[in-house]
Amino acid sequence: MQSVIRKADKEDLKKVREFLTNAQLGTEGLTEESMDYFLLLEDGDGNIRGSLGMEVFARYGLLRSLVVTSSQAEKEILILLNQMLQLAKEKRMSSMFLATNKSAALPFFEVLGFQRLEQEKLPSEFYSAEHIKHILNVDNSYFLKISL
C-alpha cells in the first residue's frame, strides 16, 4: 500500500504519544498545540510508520522525534525531512537545528545541507528546553543547523 505524509492534528496526539513511547522516545512537551508542528508518515490503513516534529523557539525550529519503522525506505525518510523543512519555511522559521548522538547519521544530514555547529553557538532560547538540557548531558552529542 502507498504511504502518505500528512500534517498531524490535535486528534493525533494520543497516537503519536503511543508511537514515540513504543520507540522508547520521550513525549515531554507534546501537546495538542505541538501537533501543528508534526508530520506523520502513514500506511494506507492510517497506521503511523514514521514521525517528525519541530519544537519552535522564536524563529528557530529544533527537529524532534524522527522515528520510522524498519520497513520504511530511505526515500520516504528524505521526503519526510524535506516536507518538514517546507513546513518550517511556511511557519517563517529562519533556521532549523537538530541534535544527535549518532555520528553515523552526520553524513546523511550534511548531504541535506545541515552543517555541524558548536554547542556554544546554539540560540540562547534553546537552553530553557528540557530536550536540549538532556542532550547537553549526553556524551558525543552533535548539533547541526540549516538556514532556511
N, C-alpha and C positions, 0 to 999 in steps of 0.2 A: 504494500500500500504506500501511497505517496505521503511523505511528511510535509507538514506545513509549519511555518514560523508565524507566530502572531503575538501582538502585544497583549500582555496579561491584563486582567481587570480585577476589581475588588473581589469578585466571586471566586477567583483562582487562589486566594490566599491560603486556604486550607490545603489544597492540592500541592501547592508549591512548598509549603512547610513540610508536608509528608515526603515529597520527593527529595528535598535537601536533607532531611533527617535520615532518610534511607541511605543517602550518600555520605553520611557522617559529617555533614557540614552544619555549622551553627545557623540559627534562624533569628538571632537577635537583630533588632532593627527592621524586621519585616512587618509591615503594617498594610492596611488597605491602601493607604496613600502611596506607599513604596511600590505597589503593583503597577503604578503608572510608569515606572522605570524598569520594568521587567519584560523580557521576551521569553516565549516558550516555544520549544520545538516539540510538535505532537505528531503522533502517527494518525492514520486515517480514522481510528476509533476514538481519538481525543485523549489518548494516554500520553503523558509527558515523557519525552525521550531526551529532553535537554532543556537547560535554563541558562539565562544570563541576565544579571541585574546590574543596575548602576545606582550607587549611592551618590547623592548630589550634595556638593559643598559650594555654595555661591555659583560661580560659573565653571566649576570643575566637576568632573564625574570620576568616580572610582569604580572600576569593574568589580563585580562580586558574583559569587555563586555560579561560575561557569562549570556546569555539570552536564555530561552527556552519558547515555548508556553505551555500553561497549559495542552495540550493533550500529552505531551511527558512523557514517562516512566522514572523512576529513572535510570533504566538500561542504557538508551540512554545517560543520563547525565553523568553517570560514564564512559561510553565508550568515550564520547566527551572529558572528562578530561584526561583519560588515553592516548588518541591519542595526546592531546596537550603536555603531559609530554614526549611522544615519539618524537614529533616534536622538543621539546626543546633539547632533547639529540642529535638528528640529527644536530641541529644547534650549538652544542657544548656549551650549557649553563651549568654552574656548579650548579646553584640553581634556583628555581622558587619561587616567592613570590606571595602573594595575600593579598588584603585588603578587609575588610567587616565591616559594622556597624551592621550586623545581628548576634547577639550572638547565635541564634538558628542554624546557619549554621556551627558553630565551630566544633561540634562533627562529622559532615559529612566529613569535610576536614581533621580532625585529624585521622579518620579511613583510609583515603587515605595515611597517612604518613606525613601530614603537621604538623608542630609544631608552637605554638604561639611564637611570637618574640616581644620584646620590641621595640618601635619605634626608640629608640636611637641606636639600632643595625642594622638598615637598611643600605644598602650600600650608601655611600655618593653620588653616581651618581643619586640616586632616587630623591634627594631634588631639582633638577632642573626641574623635570617633573610637569606640571600643574596638572595632575591627582593626584599626591602624595600631592602637596600643598593643593589641595581641601580636600583630605581625612584627612590630618593632622588637618584641621579646623572643622571636624565633630566630635561631641561628640560620645563616645563609639565606636571608630574605633579600629579594631583588625588587626594585621598583622600576617601572617603565612608564613612559609618557609619550603621548602622541598629540600634536596640536591639530585642532580641527578647523 
